[in-house]
Amino acid sequence: MTKILIIYTGGTIGMVNDPVTGTLIPFDFKQIQQNVPELKRLNYDLDVYSFDPILDSSNMTPEIWADLAQLICDKYEEFDGFVILHGSDTMAFTASALSFMLENLGKPVVLTGSQLPIGEIRTDAKENLITALEIAATKNSGKAMIPEVCIYFDYQLFRGNRSIKYNAEKFEAFRSPNYPVLAEAGVTLSFFKNYILPQPEKAIKVNLKFNPNIGVLKLYPGISPQAVKAITNSPVDAIIMETFGSGNTTTAEWFIECLQKAIDKGKLIVDITQCQRGSVELGMYQTSKQLQQMGVISGYDMTFEATTTKLMYLMGQGLERNELVRLIEQPLRGELTV
């Protein structure tokens, strides 16, 4: 029988209405089949691990990502797949982080949640949960169909490190702006094999060390030297610079000097676009040529979530600067397109 581990971290999906107080409270996921009787028809061997206490996803941290990665690694041989129930607000960060931490992953790790609590009449929680379990159980020639970390939401399966939360009001909460969906759930489950990562050839390896000492510089017309210097002079190890279009910034002398001083002090500066779709192409325009020449790193088409977690992961590995730069600009888990 297919064995799936459900990991409940918290979030809207696990809430039910308390008939006494009228407030939303988490239900005991150990009794998940009583609350979602449809699960019995899947004929899977389900086990549940619940965080105690459960977390609002806004309180997610690299330490909790490490706990999740270690739990999956510890249970890896015991289960065919893993479904993580998670608040949607930071789900894309957790999915991205886990993709880097779980090296040579050969089994599905599917994150899902819901926009309405599981106890509501119009909830999207049951469909998201049931289909996420089906995806985690699907095999192809005896091996997992999806050997990667992904997000399932509203009938679509996305690569985790390509995902963003873009809507707080609709059931269609997530998108993958720069990469196709991995699967769609209609009358049948349709998997798009050309877009799915291949099965790894080596054994799984878990990497738990993260360095979260990162600053963020988001550009806008009229940004002041004081605002830029607050980031470039701060004691961070890396800066994510959210730029215009294909990686462009102001060419004002004071701005270029701020970046150069930060780089001279050993800080990494990674350039990603503010646009949801498209890629950074340093040197395409004069406004980004100087950035390329001074050593600003291209984030290509990475999401902010993937850039953040990839930097944290790589900086935690104790690598030399040249190797860090090389790996930031290379796809490690399918997170960017060169």
C-alpha positions in Angstrom: 0.0 0.0 0.0 1.3 3.5 -0.9 2.5 5.3 2.3 2.2 9.1 2.5 3.3 11.3 5.4 1.1 14.4 6.0 3.0 17.1 7.8 0.7 19.8 9.3 2.6 23.0 10.1 -0.4 25.2 10.5 -2.4 27.5 8.3 -6.0 28.0 7.2 -6.5 24.5 5.9 -6.5 23.0 9.4 -9.1 25.2 10.9 -12.7 24.3 11.9 -15.4 26.3 13.6 -15.7 25.9 17.4 -19.5 25.5 18.0 -19.1 26.9 21.5 -17.1 30.1 20.9 -17.8 30.5 17.1 -14.1 31.1 16.5 -11.7 29.2 14.2 -9.6 26.6 15.9 -7.1 23.9 14.6 -8.5 20.4 14.5 -6.5 17.3 15.4 -5.0 16.0 12.2 -4.6 12.7 13.9 -8.3 12.3 13.2 -8.0 13.6 9.6 -10.0 10.7 8.1 -12.9 11.5 10.4 -12.9 15.1 9.2 -12.2 14.2 5.6 -14.0 10.9 5.1 -13.2 10.9 1.4 -9.6 10.0 2.2 -10.6 6.4 3.0 -11.5 5.9 -0.7 -7.9 6.7 -1.7 -6.7 3.4 -0.1 -3.4 4.9 1.1 -1.6 4.3 4.3 -1.6 7.8 5.8 0.4 8.9 8.7 0.3 12.4 10.2 2.9 14.6 11.9 1.7 17.8 13.4 3.8 20.7 14.6 3.3 21.6 18.2 2.5 24.4 18.5 1.2 24.9 15.0 2.5 28.0 13.2 1.1 30.9 11.4 3.1 30.9 8.2 4.2 34.5 8.8 6.3 33.1 11.6 8.2 30.7 9.4 12.0 30.7 9.8 15.1 29.0 8.4 15.2 26.9 11.6 11.8 25.6 10.9 12.8 24.8 7.3 15.6 22.8 8.7 13.2 20.9 11.0 11.1 20.1 8.0 14.0 19.0 5.8 15.4 16.8 8.6 12.0 15.2 9.2 11.6 14.4 5.5 15.1 13.0 5.4 14.5 10.8 8.6 11.3 9.4 7.1 12.5 9.2 3.5 12.8 5.5 3.3 9.6 4.8 5.1 7.2 6.8 2.9 6.5 7.1 -0.8 5.7 10.8 -0.7 5.2 13.7 1.6 2.4 16.3 1.7 3.1 19.5 3.8 0.0 21.5 4.9 1.2 25.1 5.2 -0.2 28.6 5.4 -0.2 30.1 1.9 1.4 33.5 2.8 5.0 32.1 2.9 4.4 28.8 1.2 6.5 29.7 -1.8 9.5 30.6 0.5 9.2 27.2 2.3 8.9 25.3 -1.0 12.0 27.1 -2.5 14.0 26.6 0.7 13.2 22.8 0.8 14.1 22.4 -2.8 17.7 23.6 -2.1 18.0 21.7 1.2 16.8 18.4 -0.2 19.6 17.6 -2.7 19.0 14.6 -5.0 15.3 14.4 -4.0 13.7 11.4 -5.7 10.2 11.5 -4.1 7.4 14.1 -4.2 7.2 16.8 -1.5 3.9 18.6 -2.2 3.0 21.7 -0.3 -0.6 22.7 -0.2 -3.1 24.7 1.9 -6.3 26.6 1.3 -7.9 30.0 1.2 -10.9 28.9 3.3 -10.8 26.6 6.4 -11.5 22.9 6.0 -14.7 23.3 8.1 -16.3 25.8 5.8 -19.0 24.7 3.3 -17.3 26.3 0.3 -13.8 25.4 1.3 -11.1 24.6 -1.2 -9.2 22.6 1.4 -10.6 19.2 0.7 -9.8 19.3 -3.0 -6.4 20.6 -2.5 -5.6 18.0 0.1 -7.0 15.0 -1.8 -5.3 15.9 -5.1 -2.0 16.7 -3.3 -2.1 13.2 -1.9 -2.9 11.7 -5.3 0.1 13.5 -6.8 2.4 12.4 -4.0 1.3 8.8 -4.6 1.6 8.8 -8.4 4.4 6.7 -9.9 5.8 6.1 -13.3 7.5 2.8 -14.0 7.8 2.2 -10.3 9.4 5.5 -9.5 7.8 8.8 -8.3 6.3 10.8 -11.0 7.3 14.1 -9.3 10.8 13.9 -7.8 10.8 17.5 -6.6 9.4 20.0 -4.2 6.2 21.5 -5.6 3.0 23.5 -4.7 -0.5 22.2 -5.5 -3.2 24.8 -5.4 -6.5 25.2 -7.3 -6.1 22.4 -9.8 -2.5 23.2 -10.8 0.9 21.8 -9.7 3.8 24.3 -9.7 7.5 23.8 -9.2 8.0 25.1 -5.7 11.0 27.4 -6.4 9.2 28.9 -9.4 6.1 29.8 -7.5 4.7 33.1 -6.1 1.6 33.9 -4.2 -0.2 36.5 -6.2 -3.8 36.6 -4.9 -5.0 36.8 -1.4 -8.7 36.6 -2.3 -9.2 34.0 -4.9 -8.8 30.2 -4.8 -6.2 30.6 -7.6 -3.7 31.9 -5.1 -0.4 30.9 -6.8 1.3 31.3 -10.2 4.5 30.2 -11.8 5.2 33.2 -14.0 8.4 32.0 -15.7 7.9 28.2 -15.9 5.1 26.0 -17.1 2.9 24.0 -14.6 4.0 20.5 -13.9 0.5 19.0 -13.8 -3.2 19.9 -14.0 -6.1 18.3 -12.3 -9.2 18.0 -14.4 -11.3 15.0 -15.0 -7.9 13.2 -14.9 -4.5 14.1 -13.5 -2.4 15.3 -16.4 1.4 15.4 -15.9 3.6 17.3 -18.2 6.7 15.1 -18.1 8.9 17.4 -20.2 8.8 20.1 -17.4 9.4 17.7 -14.5 12.9 17.2 -13.1 14.5 13.8 -13.8 15.0 11.2 -11.2 18.4 11.8 -9.4 21.2 9.3 -9.8 22.6 9.8 -6.2 21.2 9.3 -2.8 19.3 12.1 -1.0 21.4 14.5 0.9 20.1 17.1 3.4 21.7 20.5 3.7 20.6 22.3 6.9 22.9 25.3 7.2 21.4 28.7 6.1 22.8 32.2 6.4 19.9 34.6 6.4 22.0 37.8 6.6 20.5 39.4 3.5 19.3 42.9 2.7 16.7 43.9 0.0 17.0 47.1 -2.2 13.9 47.7 -4.2 14.4 50.6 -6.7 11.9 53.3 -7.6 12.2 56.6 -9.5 13.5 59.2 -7.1 15.0 56.9 -4.6 17.3 58.9 -2.3 21.0 58.3 -1.5 20.0 57.9 2.2 17.6 55.1 1.4 20.2 53.3 -0.8 23.0 53.7 1.7 20.8 52.3 4.5 21.0 49.0 2.7 24.4 49.1 1.0 26.2 50.3 4.2 24.4 47.8 6.5 26.3 44.8 7.9 24.7 42.2 5.5 26.5 39.6 3.5 24.3 39.9 0.4 21.8 42.3 -1.2 18.9 41.4 -3.4 18.4 44.3 -5.8 15.0 44.5 -7.4 15.5 46.5 -10.6 13.5 47.8 -13.5 12.7 45.7 -16.6 15.5 43.4 -17.7 17.8 44.5 -14.8 18.1 48.2 -15.2 18.9 50.9 -12.6 19.6 54.6 -12.4 23.0 55.4 -13.7 23.5 58.3 -11.2 27.1 58.5 -10.1 26.2 58.4 -6.4 24.2 55.2 -6.9 26.9 53.4 -8.8 29.4 54.4 -6.1 27.2 52.9 -3.4 27.0 49.6 -5.2 30.7 49.6 -5.9 31.6 50.2 -2.3 29.3 47.4 -1.1 31.0 45.0 -3.6 34.5 46.1 -2.6 33.6 45.3 1.0 32.7 41.7 -0.1 29.0 41.9 -0.3 27.2 39.9 -3.0 24.6 41.9 -5.0 22.1 39.9 -7.0 20.0 41.6 -9.6 16.4 40.4 -10.1 13.6 42.1 -12.0 10.6 43.7 -10.4 8.5 42.3 -13.2 6.6 39.1 -12.5 7.5 37.7 -15.9 10.8 38.0 -17.8 14.5 37.8 -17.0 17.4 40.0 -16.1 19.8 40.5 -19.0 22.7 42.5 -17.7 24.4 44.5 -20.4 21.4 44.6 -22.8 21.0 48.3 -22.1 23.6 50.9 -21.1 21.7 51.3 -17.7 22.8 47.7 -16.7 26.2 47.6 -18.5 28.0 49.2 -15.5 26.4 46.7 -13.1 27.8 43.8 -15.1 31.2 45.3 -15.3 31.4 46.0 -11.5 30.4 42.4 -10.6 26.7 42.6 -9.9 25.3 39.0 -10.2 22.4 38.2 -12.5 19.4 36.5 -10.9 18.0 35.8 -14.4 14.3 34.9 -14.0 14.4 33.7 -10.4 11.5 34.7 -8.1 12.2 36.8 -5.1 11.4 33.8 -2.9 13.9 31.5 -4.8 16.6 34.2 -4.8 16.3 34.7 -1.1 16.3 31.1 -0.1 19.0 30.2 -2.7 21.3 32.9 -1.3 20.7 31.8 2.3 21.4 28.2 1.3 24.6 28.9 -0.7 26.0 31.4 1.9 25.5 28.7 4.6 27.8 26.3 2.8 31.1 28.1 3.5 32.0 28.5 -0.2 34.6 30.8 -1.7 33.2 33.9 -3.4 34.0 32.8 -7.0 32.2 29.5 -6.4 29.2 31.3 -4.7 28.8 33.6 -7.7 29.0 30.7 -10.2 26.4 28.7 -8.3 24.0 31.7 -7.9 23.9 32.1 -11.7 23.5 28.3 -12.3 20.2 26.3 -12.0 20.6 23.9 -9.1 17.0 22.7 -8.7 15.4 24.1 -11.9 14.9 27.5 -10.2 16.2 29.6 -13.1 16.6 29.7 -16.9 20.0 30.8 -18.2 
